[in-house]
Amino acid sequence: MIPLHPPRSVLPPLAGATLGLLLAGCASSGGESVYAQAAGANDNPATVERLVNQAEDLTVVDCLLPGRMRRMGTTVTWVTRPRPVKKTATDCEILGGQYILFDRANPSTALAVWRSAADAGDATAQTYVGEIYERGLTGTANPAEAARWYKKAADQGFARAQLLLGNLYEKGQGVPKDPVQALDLYRKAADLNEDKVVYLREAVAQAKSEYAAEAAARRAAAQRAAANRARAQAQYQAVRQRAASGQQEVQRTEAQVQQAKQEVVKSRSTRLLDQPAPAVAANRRLVDQYVAVAAQAQAQQTQLAATQRIEGLAGPALAQN
C-alpha cells in the first residue's frame, strides 16, 4: 500500500505540535537549523514537505492490525480476528495495519474500530466504546449504554472502567444514584483492600440512608402539598360560586326591600273619600314585612362582603403555589 497524506489543512493538532518540535529541534546538514530553512524568506519546500510528512507519521491513530495466522498440526491454518490498537501512523503502516486517512477525528470511525474487539471481550476496547457513548461523540450522549460497556470491562478488573462506572453511579447518570456502589468501584480502581475504606463505606451508607429518608419525606410532603392544593382549589371555586350566588340573592332581596318600601308609602298616602281625616295609618303588616326584608338584605350583604374578602385573600396565595 502506498502511503497517502491528507491536505495540509486537515493535519490534526498532534501533528501540528509535533511539527513545531521537529522544527525547533532539528538542524540541517549544512549547519543551519531546520527552523531557519523553513521560515521567512529562506523557505525550503523540500524541507517543509519532509517535516510535514514526519509530523503525519507521528500522528496517533486507531490502527486495526491484521489477525495472527495460526496453524494446528500440518493441515489446519486460520487467521484470528483483527486487533485494534493505538499506534502512530508509521508503525501502523509498518505492521500492515489499517487506519482512516482522511477521517481520523471521526468518533464513528473509532467506534467501528473498537466495537468488534469490545464484543469479543477486550476490556480496553469496551472502555473506549463506553467513553464514546458517554460523551455522545456519535450523536446524543447515552450514559446507560456507556454504563453497560463500563460494567463489562469493570467486571474484568479494568481500573479505568471501574473509575468511569463509579462516576456514573455517583452522579446517577445512566444508572440509579448509589454513592456506596460508587465508593466500591473507586476502591477497586485505586487498588485498595475493602478494609481500607470500611469506615468510609459505613459513613457513605449512612449518608445515603439519611438522604433516602429525607428524599422520602420530601416526596411525602410534596404529595401532601399537592393534595392540599387540589383541595384548596376546589374550596376556592366553591367560595367563588357562593360569592356569585350571594350577589344575585342580594340583588333580589334589595329589589324586595324597595317593593316593600313602596307598599308602605302607598298605604300611608291612601285617603278615604267619605272621611275628612288626611290619611289612614300605615298598614302594620306592610311595615313589619319591610323591616324583615331590609334586615335580610343587610345580613346577605354582610355574608357577601366576607365571601368576597375570602376570595380576594386566597386567590393570590393560590396563584403563587
Secondary structure as UniProt FT lines:
FT   HELIX           8..10
FT   HELIX           13..25
FT   TURN            29..30
FT   HELIX           34..37
FT   HELIX           40..42
FT   HELIX           45..57
FT   STRAND          60..65
FT   STRAND          69..72
FT   TURN            73..75
FT   STRAND          76..79
FT   STRAND          83..88
FT   HELIX           89..94
FT   TURN            95..96
FT   TURN            104..105
FT   HELIX           107..119
FT   TURN            120..121
FT   HELIX           123..135
FT   TURN            136..138
FT   HELIX           143..154
FT   TURN            155..157
FT   HELIX           159..171
FT   HELIX           179..189
FT   TURN            190..191
FT   HELIX           194..196
FT   HELIX           198..268
FT   TURN            273..274
FT   HELIX           284..320
//
